[in-house]
Amino acid sequence: MARTKEPTKTPSEINLTDAKYYLNRELSWLEFNRRVLSEALDSRTPLLERLKFMGIFSSNLDEFFMVRVAVLMDQVDANVTSLTPDGRSPQRQLKDISKLLRPMVVEQHEHFEQVLRPELADNGIHLLNYIDLNQEQRLYLQQYFEKRIFPILTPLAVDPSHPFPHMSNLSLNLAVVVKASANAEEKFARVKVPTSNLPRFIPLPEELQHHTGQPTVWTGVPLEQVIAHNLEMLFPGMSIQEYSLFRLTRDADLEVEEDEADDLLLAIQQELRKRHFAGLAVRMEIHSSMPKSVRERLVQELDLSEDDVYEVDGLMGLKDLMSFMSLPLPQLKDPSWSSVVPPRLQPVNHLMKDGAILDDSNDIFSVIRQHDLLFHHPYESFSSSVELFITQAAIDPKVQAIKMTLYRTSGDSPIVNALINAAENGKQVAALVELKARFDEENNISWARKLEESGVHVVYGLVGLKTHTKIVLVVRQEGDEIRRYVHVGTGNYNPKTAKLYTDLGLLSCREELGADLTDLFNFLTGYSQQRSYRKLLVAPVSLRERMVSMIHREIDHCKNGKLGRIIAKMNSLVDQQIIASLYEASQSGVQVDLIVRGICCLRPGVKGVSENIRVISIVGRYLEHSRIFYFQNDGKEEVYIGSADWMPRNLDRRVEAVTPVEDPNLSKDLQEILSVMLSDNRQAWELQPDGSYIQRHPKDGEPERSAQAMLTQMAHDSVHEA
């Protein structure tokens, strides 16, 4: 019997909100983490860098369970039945996460044990098991245990008079079963592995590092194995029946009722104390050899189900492998790279280094007045550009005020010290510190207090909104007029992550941008209800509307017989309205290229819906963090950079700022960056309609093109040309 062909639907007949056109957010994130794992599996990646990616994969998973899985488990407990845009309930998502993730975890551990561990040994790095040690090495570790480890340990018995101990988040633990005599009842105890007090991997002294007669760089054993093989010291008079290692992950999301919190700082401090211990358990990692009785007891006591248990063969807690990056083995790492000083700021940096007096003819402000500056970190130095801008503003007698947002920064940041210096110099200094920056709350509280003590006006953000924007405003008296200098960036003011994340920043003294930042800071620090801005796209005020409007402008160009083109680079694409607008653009003939590092809920290449949309993800040496938005606009091209992804939280629940880059030369620079990214055939992965990714490889005779390597070379060449 002939099959009846389904009639082709016209664009107007297709329901673009249909669940089949959307990928699941959580599963898309797991696919991103699979790409991270692939760098650890790729033999082209230097050996220690592969260990680093192993560690990042595990660290990412920890956060995923602490936040995303925890939220889904809460929804299941609350009987939430609402579906995601892709049509999944919370219960279904948990099942699908488990199904997708478990094979990945098995692959990770098998690869480490079977491939990376032997390769490490071939290069003189011997991570041994305790049973492989000779008598001399064991004697040393026994003495080390007695002197360094034993005094720290606290074995906790579990019986009617000793309740089951409360275990901290991400803790490594030994479940120990002991007996007083052959006929006595078995007793259960827990011993925490003190990884916060001691190194996870205990090195042997140089004279004991010999192994199989080959030269060694490092030889050692995991801390938990040293404890496990000396348990008799913790339980004298008892017979050790068995021991098993397990690792616990807890819900670590903060719950702060901002409207009811008289002191937001105090409320968050109180929640942080709870986070370490109070969150419900969401995952338990165990060795597959753990006895059934011990496993069942832990599952029951921790109020888990078997679905929350992940079996591991071999070393547990692989995020600690990142510690091996400190070994002095440059041949096993990526080539070293020192960020270049941006050519136009080289004279200023040289003068400051030489201790010369700077004035309006040779300082950074004079350079900005000539025309806008765009920086691309870590290819260009953060300390020689953004940091220079803020530190100069702090000591410049003509600067009257400095205002900036701080989402994440390091505690010893020169920027924080510059703000303190500026306040002490009598300048008006205001810092908006986002206390709700996840997992940086404690750090932010610490230096927020330090800023306040020095006279900086510290504001803790807006109720109900997280302040995620990256902006600085410097107000300077120049003769009879006031001039405003601004920095709008895509990344945090953090000198440490500026060496690891790719980010962009614009320095300008355009009057309209200065006026916009003044209005935005009044919104953040006062009671301003500013609803319109001259140049900035601000969330949650105008960013969503303008982005959708610019997508539809490209649609209109195509409908009028012209070309339509959109290129957008971001961390995540989740927002359903934006995705539906991009589908409409594709249906109208707009060519859309998306560079999305992490989550992407859009399905590219679906006939009649997204045939003109291509999505790639780049995972490499640096974490792709910059956001760039390009609209061809019938030849009147517009390019924007800023702090926002196309996610509901960025568009609706955060304060974000996206700025146009109007200098024609800088606009071309951004377009060149996008072009380089799109040409990548080394670290680029192409998203398929089914949600999987396929890594690009050079075609026959084609050279290998790594976007990050090319951008490194371009930065190097720019300095030499200058």
SULTAUR-V405385 format. One record per residue. N is the residue number from 1. RES is the residue in one letter. PHI is phi in whole degrees, -180 to 180 (* if undefined). OMEGA is omega in radians with two decimals (* if undefined). BURIAL is + if it has 16 or more other ideal C-beta (glycine too) atoms within 10 Angstrom, else -. Layout:
N,RES,PHI,OMEGA,BURIAL  N,RES,PHI,OMEGA,BURIAL
This chain:
1,M,*,-3.09,-  2,A,-70,3.12,-  3,R,-80,3.13,-  4,T,-77,-3.13,-  5,K,-76,3.13,-  6,E,-71,-3.11,-  7,P,-64,3.12,-  8,T,-72,-3.14,-  9,K,-85,3.04,-  10,T,-78,-3.14,-  11,P,-52,-3.10,-  12,S,-70,-3.14,-  13,E,-89,-3.10,-  14,I,-88,3.10,+  15,N,-84,-3.04,-  16,L,-75,3.04,+  17,T,-98,3.13,-  18,D,-59,-3.08,-  19,A,-58,-3.07,-  20,K,-69,3.13,-  21,Y,-96,-3.08,+  22,Y,-127,3.05,+  23,L,-95,-3.12,+  24,N,-74,-3.10,+  25,R,-60,-3.05,+  26,E,-69,3.13,+  27,L,-69,3.07,+  28,S,-65,3.09,+  29,W,-65,3.12,+  30,L,-62,3.08,+  31,E,-66,3.04,+  32,F,-62,-3.12,+  33,N,-68,3.04,+  34,R,-64,3.11,+  35,R,-67,3.03,+  36,V,-63,3.13,+  37,L,-62,-3.14,+  38,S,-61,3.07,+  39,E,-66,3.09,+  40,A,-74,-3.12,+  41,L,-91,-3.01,+  42,D,-81,-3.10,-  43,S,-66,3.10,-  44,R,-74,3.12,-  45,T,-81,3.12,+  46,P,-54,-2.94,+  47,L,-56,-3.11,+  48,L,-69,3.06,+  49,E,-67,3.09,+  50,R,-67,3.04,+  51,L,-61,3.13,+  52,K,-59,3.14,+  53,F,-67,3.01,+  54,M,-57,-3.13,+  55,G,-65,3.14,+  56,I,-64,3.11,+  57,F,-55,-3.12,+  58,S,-68,3.13,+  59,S,-63,3.08,+  60,N,-59,-3.13,+  61,L,-63,3.10,+  62,D,-56,-3.12,+  63,E,-66,3.12,-  64,F,-59,3.13,+  65,F,-71,-3.10,+  66,M,-63,-3.04,+  67,V,-115,-2.99,-  68,R,-70,3.13,+  69,V,-65,3.11,+  70,A,-59,3.12,+  71,V,-64,3.14,+  72,L,-64,3.11,+  73,M,-65,3.07,+  74,D,-62,-3.13,-  75,Q,-65,3.10,+  76,V,-63,3.14,-  77,D,-62,-3.12,-  78,A,-89,3.13,-  79,N,59,3.06,-  80,V,-71,-3.09,-  81,T,-117,-3.12,-  82,S,-64,-3.06,-  83,L,-102,3.03,-  84,T,-74,3.11,+  85,P,-54,3.12,+  86,D,-91,2.98,+  87,G,87,-3.12,-  88,R,-109,3.01,+  89,S,-83,3.08,+  90,P,-57,-3.14,+  91,Q,-62,-3.14,-  92,R,-64,3.13,-  93,Q,-63,3.12,+  94,L,-61,3.12,+  95,K,-65,-3.11,-  96,D,-70,3.07,-  97,I,-61,-3.13,+  98,S,-61,-3.11,-  99,K,-64,-3.11,-  100,L,-78,-2.97,+  101,L,-81,-3.01,+  102,R,-56,3.09,-  103,P,-62,3.11,-  104,M,-65,-3.13,+  105,V,-65,3.09,+  106,V,-62,3.14,-  107,E,-61,3.13,-  108,Q,-59,-3.06,+  109,H,-71,3.09,+  110,E,-63,-3.12,-  111,H,-67,3.12,+  112,F,-63,-3.06,+  113,E,-70,-3.00,-  114,Q,-92,-3.06,-  115,V,-116,-3.00,-  116,L,-70,-3.12,+  117,R,-61,3.06,+  118,P,-63,3.12,-  119,E,-67,3.07,-  120,L,-60,-3.14,+  121,A,-62,3.11,+  122,D,-62,-3.14,-  123,N,-105,3.03,+  124,G,82,3.12,+  125,I,-112,-3.01,+  126,H,-110,3.01,+  127,L,-92,-2.97,+  128,L,-94,2.91,+  129,N,-90,-3.06,-  130,Y,-57,-3.09,+  131,I,-67,3.14,-  132,D,-89,-3.07,-  133,L,-80,3.03,+  134,N,-85,-3.04,-  135,Q,-62,-3.12,-  136,E,-64,3.14,-  137,Q,-67,3.12,+  138,R,-64,3.13,+  139,L,-62,3.12,-  140,Y,-61,-3.09,+  141,L,-70,3.06,+  142,Q,-65,3.10,-  143,Q,-68,3.09,-  144,Y,-62,3.12,+  145,F,-59,-3.10,+  146,E,-62,-3.04,-  147,K,-86,-2.95,-  148,R,-108,-3.01,-  149,I,-101,-3.05,+  150,F,-51,-3.11,-  151,P,-63,-3.08,-  152,I,-85,-2.98,-  153,L,-72,3.07,+  154,T,-135,3.08,-  155,P,-68,-3.11,-  156,L,-116,3.12,+  157,A,-76,3.08,-  158,V,-125,3.10,+  159,D,-159,-3.09,-  160,P,-55,-3.13,-  161,S,-95,3.10,-  162,H,-128,-3.12,-  163,P,-65,-3.13,-  164,F,-59,-3.04,-  165,P,-69,3.08,-  166,H,-86,-3.01,-  167,M,-104,-3.06,+  168,S,-76,-3.12,-  169,N,-64,3.10,+  170,L,64,-3.13,+  171,S,-82,2.97,+  172,L,-93,-3.06,+  173,N,-138,3.00,+  174,L,-109,2.99,+  175,A,-91,-3.01,+  176,V,-118,3.06,+  177,V,-111,-3.08,+  178,V,-129,3.07,+  179,K,-138,3.10,-  180,A,-80,3.10,-  181,S,-156,-3.06,-  182,A,-60,-3.07,-  183,N,-98,-3.08,-  184,A,-78,3.11,-  185,E,-74,3.09,-  186,E,-71,3.10,-  187,K,-117,-3.11,+  188,F,-114,3.09,+  189,A,-143,3.10,+  190,R,-122,3.08,+  191,V,-124,3.11,+  192,K,-81,3.08,+  193,V,-84,-2.98,+  194,P,-81,-3.09,+  195,T,-71,3.10,+  196,S,-80,-3.13,-  197,N,-101,-3.04,-  198,L,-134,3.08,+  199,P,-64,-3.13,-  200,R,-66,-3.13,+  201,F,-117,-3.05,+  202,I,-88,-3.13,+  203,P,-79,3.01,-  204,L,-87,3.11,+  205,P,-65,-3.03,-  206,E,-54,-3.08,-  207,E,-70,3.13,-  208,L,-110,-3.05,+  209,Q,-81,-3.09,+  210,H,-58,3.14,+  211,H,-149,-3.11,+  212,T,55,3.07,-  213,G,76,-3.11,-  214,Q,-94,3.09,-  215,P,-60,-3.13,-  216,T,-126,3.05,+  217,V,-102,-3.13,-  218,W,-152,3.05,+  219,T,-138,3.14,+  220,G,-170,-3.11,+  221,V,-137,3.08,+  222,P,-66,-3.12,+  223,L,-56,-3.07,+  224,E,-64,3.12,+  225,Q,-74,3.07,+  226,V,-62,3.13,+  227,I,-67,-3.06,+  228,A,-60,-3.09,+  229,H,-88,3.06,+  230,N,-131,-3.08,+  231,L,-64,-3.09,+  232,E,-60,3.10,-  233,M,-70,3.14,-  234,L,-82,-3.08,+  235,F,-129,-3.12,+  236,P,-62,3.14,-  237,G,83,3.13,-  238,M,-110,3.08,+  239,S,-101,3.13,-  240,I,-75,-3.13,-  241,Q,-85,3.13,-  242,E,-167,3.04,-  243,Y,-143,-3.12,+  244,S,-144,3.12,+  245,L,-90,3.01,+  246,F,-146,-3.08,+  247,R,-133,-3.00,+  248,L,-114,3.04,+  249,T,-121,-3.11,+  250,R,-118,2.99,+  251,D,-62,-3.08,+  252,A,-123,3.12,+  253,D,-83,3.13,-  254,L,-81,3.05,+  255,E,-121,-3.12,-  256,V,-122,3.06,-  257,E,-82,-3.01,-  258,E,-63,-3.09,-  259,D,-64,-3.09,-  260,E,-100,-3.09,-  261,A,-90,3.11,-  262,D,-64,-3.13,-  263,D,-126,-3.08,-  264,L,-60,-3.14,-  265,L,-60,-3.13,+  266,L,-67,-3.12,-  267,A,-62,-3.13,+  268,I,-71,3.08,+  269,Q,-59,-3.14,-  270,Q,-67,3.12,-  271,E,-67,3.13,+  272,L,-63,3.11,-  273,R,-63,3.14,-  274,K,-75,-2.99,-  275,R,-55,-3.01,+  276,H,-66,-3.03,-  277,F,-120,-2.88,-  278,A,-82,-3.10,-  279,G,-61,3.13,+  280,L,-65,3.09,-  281,A,-68,-3.14,+  282,V,-122,3.12,+  283,R,-158,3.00,+  284,M,-130,3.07,+  285,E,-97,-3.12,+  286,I,-137,2.97,+  287,H,-77,-3.10,+  288,S,-63,-3.13,-  289,S,-84,-3.11,-  290,M,-60,3.12,+  291,P,-58,-3.08,-  292,K,-58,-3.10,-  293,S,-64,3.13,-  294,V,-69,3.13,+  295,R,-59,-3.11,+  296,E,-63,-3.13,-  297,R,-66,3.14,+  298,L,-64,3.14,+  299,V,-60,-3.12,+  300,Q,-68,-3.07,-  301,E,-66,-3.10,+  302,L,-91,3.11,+  303,D,57,3.10,-  304,L,-108,2.97,+  305,S,-116,3.12,-  306,E,-61,3.11,-  307,D,-66,-3.10,-  308,D,-94,-3.09,+  309,V,-102,3.13,+  310,Y,-118,3.13,+  311,E,-83,-3.12,-  312,V,-131,3.01,+  313,D,-107,-3.13,-  314,G,102,-3.06,-  315,L,-64,3.12,+  316,M,-106,3.11,+  317,G,69,-3.01,+  318,L,-72,3.09,+  319,K,-64,3.13,+  320,D,-71,3.10,+  321,L,-63,-3.13,+  322,M,-62,3.14,+  323,S,-64,-3.13,-  324,F,-71,3.07,+  325,M,-65,-3.13,-  326,S,-81,3.13,-  327,L,-66,-3.09,+  328,P,-79,-3.10,-  329,L,-131,-3.07,+  330,P,-59,-3.13,-  331,Q,-69,3.13,-  332,L,-106,-3.14,+  333,K,-127,3.00,+  334,D,-60,3.08,+  335,P,-55,-3.12,-  336,S,-64,-3.14,-  337,W,-141,3.04,+  338,S,-106,-3.14,-  339,S,-55,-3.11,+  340,V,-86,3.01,+  341,V,-77,3.14,+  342,P,-52,-3.04,+  343,P,-51,-3.07,-  344,R,-72,3.12,-  345,L,-105,-3.14,+  346,Q,-59,3.14,-  347,P,-60,-3.13,-  348,V,-65,-3.13,+  349,N,-64,3.13,+  350,H,-66,3.14,-  351,L,-64,3.13,-  352,M,-65,3.13,+  353,K,-63,-3.12,-  354,D,-84,3.12,-  355,G,78,-3.13,-  356,A,-73,3.10,-  357,I,-80,3.13,-  358,L,-101,3.06,+  359,D,-139,-3.05,-  360,D,-66,-3.14,-  361,S,-99,-3.04,-  362,N,-142,3.13,-  363,D,-90,-3.08,+  364,I,-66,-3.14,+  365,F,-67,3.11,+  366,S,-66,3.12,-  367,V,-68,-3.14,+  368,I,-64,-3.12,+  369,R,-63,-3.14,-  370,Q,-67,2.95,-  371,H,-172,-3.06,-  372,D,-59,3.08,+  373,L,-120,3.07,+  374,L,-122,-3.13,+  375,F,-120,3.12,+  376,H,-123,-3.13,+  377,H,-94,0.03,+  378,P,-89,3.13,+  379,Y,-63,3.04,+  380,E,-107,-2.99,+  381,S,-68,3.06,+  382,F,-71,-3.09,+  383,S,-67,-3.11,+  384,S,-90,-3.13,+  385,S,-132,-3.09,+  386,V,-65,3.12,+  387,E,-62,3.10,+  388,L,-59,-3.14,+  389,F,-58,-3.07,+  390,I,-76,-3.13,+  391,T,-68,3.07,+  392,Q,-68,3.13,+  393,A,-62,-3.09,+  394,A,-67,-3.07,+  395,I,-107,-3.10,-  396,D,-73,-3.10,+  397,P,-65,-3.12,-  398,K,-84,3.13,-  399,V,-77,-3.10,+  400,Q,-96,-3.05,-  401,A,-152,3.03,+  402,I,-132,3.07,+  403,K,-129,3.11,+  404,M,-155,3.04,+  405,T,-101,3.12,+  406,L,-129,-3.13,+  407,Y,-96,3.03,+  408,R,-139,2.99,+  409,T,-151,3.13,+  410,S,-84,-3.09,+  411,G,-64,-3.13,-  412,D,-100,-3.04,-  413,S,-64,3.02,+  414,P,-59,3.13,+  415,I,-68,3.09,+  416,V,-61,3.12,+  417,N,-64,3.11,+  418,A,-66,3.12,+  419,L,-64,3.09,+  420,I,-63,3.12,+  421,N,-61,-3.13,+  422,A,-64,3.13,+  423,A,-63,3.13,+  424,E,-67,3.09,-  425,N,-84,3.06,-  426,G,89,3.12,-  427,K,-82,3.00,+  428,Q,-79,-3.09,-  429,V,-125,3.09,+  430,A,-127,3.12,+  431,A,-128,3.03,+  432,L,-92,-3.10,+  433,V,-102,3.14,+  434,E,-87,-3.11,+  435,L,-72,-3.07,+  436,K,-96,3.07,+  437,A,-69,-2.94,+  438,R,-57,3.11,-  439,F,70,3.01,-  440,D,-117,-3.06,+  441,E,-58,-3.07,+  442,E,-64,3.12,-  443,N,-63,-3.12,-  444,N,-65,3.12,+  445,I,-62,-3.08,+  446,S,-60,-3.08,-  447,W,-84,3.00,+  448,A,-65,3.11,+  449,R,-66,3.13,-  450,K,-63,3.11,+  451,L,-64,-3.13,+  452,E,-60,-3.11,-  453,E,-63,-3.12,-  454,S,-92,3.09,+  455,G,102,3.07,+  456,V,-75,3.05,+  457,H,-77,-3.10,-  458,V,-105,3.11,+  459,V,-118,-3.04,+  460,Y,-105,3.03,+  461,G,89,-3.02,+  462,L,-107,3.10,+  463,V,-64,3.09,-  464,G,85,-3.14,-  465,L,-128,3.03,+  466,K,-94,-3.12,+  467,T,-89,-3.02,+  468,H,-111,-3.08,+  469,T,-66,-3.10,+  470,K,-117,-3.03,+  471,I,-139,3.04,+  472,V,-135,3.06,+  473,L,-126,3.09,+  474,V,-117,-3.13,+  475,V,-105,-3.00,+  476,R,-130,3.07,+  477,Q,-85,-3.14,-  478,E,-125,-3.06,-  479,G,68,-3.12,-  480,D,-92,-3.08,-  481,E,-122,3.04,-  482,I,-101,3.08,-  483,R,-119,-3.13,+  484,R,-109,3.09,+  485,Y,-112,-3.04,+  486,V,-131,2.91,+  487,H,-126,3.04,+  488,V,-123,-3.04,+  489,G,-128,3.08,+  490,T,-106,-3.04,+  491,G,-130,-3.09,+  492,N,-72,3.10,+  493,Y,-83,-3.04,+  494,N,-130,-3.07,+  495,P,-64,3.14,+  496,K,-77,3.14,-  497,T,-71,3.10,+  498,A,-65,3.08,+  499,K,-93,-3.05,+  500,L,-119,-3.11,-  501,Y,-106,3.01,+  502,T,-86,-3.12,+  503,D,-144,3.14,+  504,L,-123,3.07,+  505,G,-148,3.13,+  506,L,-113,2.98,+  507,L,-108,-3.06,+  508,S,-154,2.96,+  509,C,-125,3.06,+  510,R,-61,-3.01,+  511,E,-60,-3.09,-  512,E,-68,3.08,-  513,L,-67,3.10,+  514,G,-61,3.12,+  515,A,-67,3.12,+  516,D,-64,-3.14,+  517,L,-68,3.05,+  518,T,-60,3.13,+  519,D,-64,-3.11,+  520,L,-68,3.11,+  521,F,-67,3.07,+  522,N,-65,3.06,-  523,F,-66,-3.07,+  524,L,-77,-3.02,+  525,T,-104,-3.08,+  526,G,-122,-3.12,-  527,Y,-114,-3.13,-  528,S,-63,3.08,-  529,Q,-114,-3.10,-  530,Q,-54,-3.10,-  531,R,-118,3.14,-  532,S,-139,-3.14,-  533,Y,-133,-3.03,+  534,R,-74,-3.06,-  535,K,-124,-3.06,+  536,L,-68,2.90,+  537,L,-99,-2.99,+  538,V,-119,3.01,+  539,A,-98,0.09,+  540,P,-94,-3.02,+  541,V,-88,-2.96,+  542,S,-131,-2.99,+  543,L,-64,-3.12,+  544,R,-59,-3.09,+  545,E,-60,-3.10,-  546,R,-70,3.13,+  547,M,-63,3.11,+  548,V,-62,3.14,+  549,S,-63,-3.13,-  550,M,-72,3.04,+  551,I,-65,-3.13,+  552,H,-70,3.05,-  553,R,-64,3.07,+  554,E,-66,3.08,+  555,I,-61,3.14,+  556,D,-62,3.10,-  557,H,-60,3.14,+  558,C,-65,3.14,+  559,K,-65,3.12,-  560,N,-95,3.05,-  561,G,82,3.13,-  562,K,-103,3.13,-  563,L,-90,3.06,-  564,G,-125,-3.08,+  565,R,-150,3.08,+  566,I,-133,2.96,+  567,I,-128,-3.14,+  568,A,-136,3.10,+  569,K,-120,-3.10,+  570,M,-159,3.10,+  571,N,-84,-3.05,+  572,S,-147,3.08,+  573,L,-127,-3.05,+  574,V,-128,-2.94,+  575,D,-63,-3.04,+  576,Q,-68,3.13,+  577,Q,-65,3.11,-  578,I,-63,-3.13,+  579,I,-62,3.12,+  580,A,-61,3.10,+  581,S,-66,3.09,+  582,L,-67,3.06,+  583,Y,-62,3.09,+  584,E,-61,3.13,+  585,A,-62,3.12,+  586,S,-61,3.13,+  587,Q,-62,-3.14,+  588,S,-88,3.11,+  589,G,100,3.08,+  590,V,-70,3.09,+  591,Q,-86,-3.04,+  592,V,-121,3.03,+  593,D,-118,-3.12,+  594,L,-119,3.07,+  595,I,-115,-3.00,+  596,V,-120,-3.05,+  597,R,-63,-2.97,+  598,G,-111,-3.05,+  599,I,-71,3.00,+  600,C,-139,-3.12,+  601,C,-93,3.10,+  602,L,-84,3.06,+  603,R,-98,3.10,+  604,P,-83,2.98,+  605,G,71,3.09,+  606,V,-85,-3.07,+  607,K,-58,3.11,-  608,G,79,-3.08,-  609,V,-125,-3.01,+  610,S,-138,-3.12,+  611,E,-63,-3.09,-  612,N,-99,3.13,+  613,I,-113,3.06,+  614,R,-123,-3.12,+  615,V,-129,3.00,+  616,I,-124,3.04,+  617,S,-128,3.12,+  618,I,-115,3.10,+  619,V,-124,-3.07,+  620,G,-148,-3.07,+  621,R,-58,-3.14,+  622,Y,-105,3.08,+  623,L,-80,3.14,+  624,E,-68,-2.99,+  625,H,-129,-3.08,+  626,S,-75,3.06,+  627,R,-120,-3.14,+  628,I,-133,3.14,+  629,F,-129,-3.09,+  630,Y,-117,3.06,+  631,F,-128,-3.05,+  632,Q,-68,3.01,+  633,N,52,3.07,+  634,D,53,3.09,-  635,G,92,3.08,-  636,K,-95,-2.94,-  637,E,-61,3.07,-  638,E,-127,3.12,-  639,V,-130,-3.11,+  640,Y,-128,2.96,+  641,I,-132,3.11,+  642,G,174,-2.98,+  643,S,-96,-2.93,+  644,A,-104,2.90,+  645,D,-90,3.06,+  646,W,-89,3.12,+  647,M,-131,3.11,+  648,P,-55,-3.10,-  649,R,-65,-3.14,+  650,N,-74,-3.05,+  651,L,-85,-3.00,+  652,D,-121,-2.97,-  653,R,-122,3.10,-  654,R,-132,2.96,+  655,V,-88,-3.12,+  656,E,-130,3.06,+  657,A,-135,3.07,+  658,V,-122,-3.06,+  659,T,-116,2.98,+  660,P,-72,3.03,+  661,V,-106,-2.92,+  662,E,-98,3.05,+  663,D,-67,-3.05,+  664,P,-58,-3.14,-  665,N,-68,3.13,-  666,L,-70,3.07,+  667,S,-61,3.10,+  668,K,-66,3.10,-  669,D,-60,3.13,+  670,L,-66,3.11,+  671,Q,-65,3.10,+  672,E,-67,3.09,-  673,I,-60,3.12,+  674,L,-62,3.14,+  675,S,-63,3.11,-  676,V,-62,3.14,+  677,M,-62,-3.09,+  678,L,-69,-3.12,+  679,S,-89,-3.05,-  680,D,-60,3.03,+  681,N,-127,3.11,+  682,R,-116,-3.12,+  683,Q,-112,-3.13,+  684,A,-91,3.09,+  685,W,-122,-3.12,+  686,E,-99,3.11,-  687,L,-75,3.12,+  688,Q,-97,-3.13,-  689,P,-57,-3.12,-  690,D,-86,3.11,-  691,G,96,3.08,+  692,S,-83,3.14,-  693,Y,-124,3.06,+  694,I,-119,-3.12,-  695,Q,-75,3.06,-  696,R,-74,3.04,+  697,H,-136,3.11,-  698,P,-58,3.06,-  699,K,-78,-3.10,-  700,D,-51,3.09,-  701,G,78,-3.10,-  702,E,-89,3.11,-  703,P,-72,3.07,-  704,E,-74,-3.12,-  705,R,-125,3.01,+  706,S,-98,-3.10,+  707,A,-57,-3.10,+  708,Q,-68,3.08,+  709,A,-67,3.14,+  710,M,-66,3.14,+  711,L,-69,3.03,+  712,T,-61,-3.14,+  713,Q,-65,3.13,-  714,M,-63,3.11,-  715,A,-65,3.11,+  716,H,-62,-3.12,-  717,D,-66,-3.10,-  718,S,-63,3.13,-  719,V,-69,-3.12,-  720,H,-67,3.10,-  721,E,-66,3.14,-  722,A,-67,*,-
